[in-house]
Amino acid sequence: MPDIVLQGLFASLPFVVVVLLALAAVLAAGLGLVWPRLLVYPYLCAFFWITSTSYGSLAVFVTPGFYSRGSGLLLFPLVLWIMLGAWCCARVAAAFRRGPAPACTLIPWFWGWAALLAAHTGAAVLAGVPFKDALAPSGFSNIVWMGPLIALMLLAFRGRAEAVELAGFVMLAGLARALFGLGRWAAFGGDPNNVYANMNAIRIRLTFFDINDSLLCMMACAIAAVVLFGPGRARPGLEGPRPASSTPAVTQHPLWRALAWLTLLATSACIVLSYRRSAWIGFMLGCAVVLLRFPPRRRVQLALAALPLAGGALGYAALRRLGQARGDGGLASLLYDMQSRRFGPESERVLELKLVLADILARPFTGIGAWGRYTGYQQISWQANPDGGLFLHSGILHVALKSGLPGMVLLGGTVWAFVLAARRALRTLPPELLGLGTAGVAGVAFMIPDVLIGTPFPQVRTTQMLAVALALPYVALAASAVPALPRRSAHLRLRPDVAPA
């Protein structure tokens, strides 16, 4: 009798799981129709906390990644379909609200990316290429999926209070991730995906090898810096009070300021101890964006105070890593893996770029197709795998190789649209939303080195994290356009905001 019960239990288990998943989906849809942002927060938590790479790990068996599950039968990862379902719920919820949907100058460009992907898919079918290869992440389909996430965030966070809440969430998520990375670095040997120690014999420990963890730290660091030193930090009494609003003045609370200080220090240390050159350069670019948002006098004060500390920390980290790497010393050591030997074969990084450029010049207008592999990839050691030739170490050249001139036009238009919106956001946002907008612009600036010399577009996590950074200034702009309601400060026990300096 017990055996029959166990057999029945195990036989019914798949059906029970399916029923529970269906109930969870119905519950999530119901919550999403009422509070769309409740679907966004778990999605962001997954991308903030789950790493996307096992490169550099010494593990013998590697389980399939979270960001690739479902990409066989569903053509795209399951997590992206979940995000699309959340967008549908948010769109239905927005239909019951009065007023137009928040404007975003990026959306038309992402429709252009979708049209280009459809054209490549049609060409692939005519050429006898499998359908899934044309839509694979190794092409540019991940760029198309950035659009729905940006639209979802704009629909989910429409009020000022919701935008301020999102800024606090990003800051606390970055703080938690940084503390986890620093604790693992100090007590447990750091990130196990340590390509420098495991493959290059460079004796260092890392906080995070995945660039996306450092991107999260950069956005949290930007929000913390604006909270501590932004225009809303003027002394009371020197300027007139700001008009009352419905947004709580959480930036003035002592506990919140203490968390901001901890975030500023922990995230900065986490980026420095990642020992990634692209993260170091991106950190300096992101800090430059943050500094430019402060008044001139405060900007000079912060630069004089922070530059020696940041420069010393980066210099010490660079000596520890680059001092053990092959190179001639000085700034040339930053490019040690791109320098060719005086005798023998040239650097594989340089050879990769030469091979790719040859294919780009051979097909400048159409590219080699979203499914194509560049000629001669077998000569590169890290391309000796089933994905060989499908990716390269330059996001811009990746787009030019796969999609040709149309892709470069779309990429340039997307960048230009964001630059114009970011410029307007950083000049016009009120103090309580300035941190959110600055975090997005600083995050995009942080990713510039990785887009230039990394592999961002074939990675689901990287493109979705980049979409989050792109969306933040637009969310802040849309929230600033919502009229602020009078706030009853007697119930908040928080000091009132003051006018910007």
Disulfide bonds with the S-S distance in Angstrom:
none
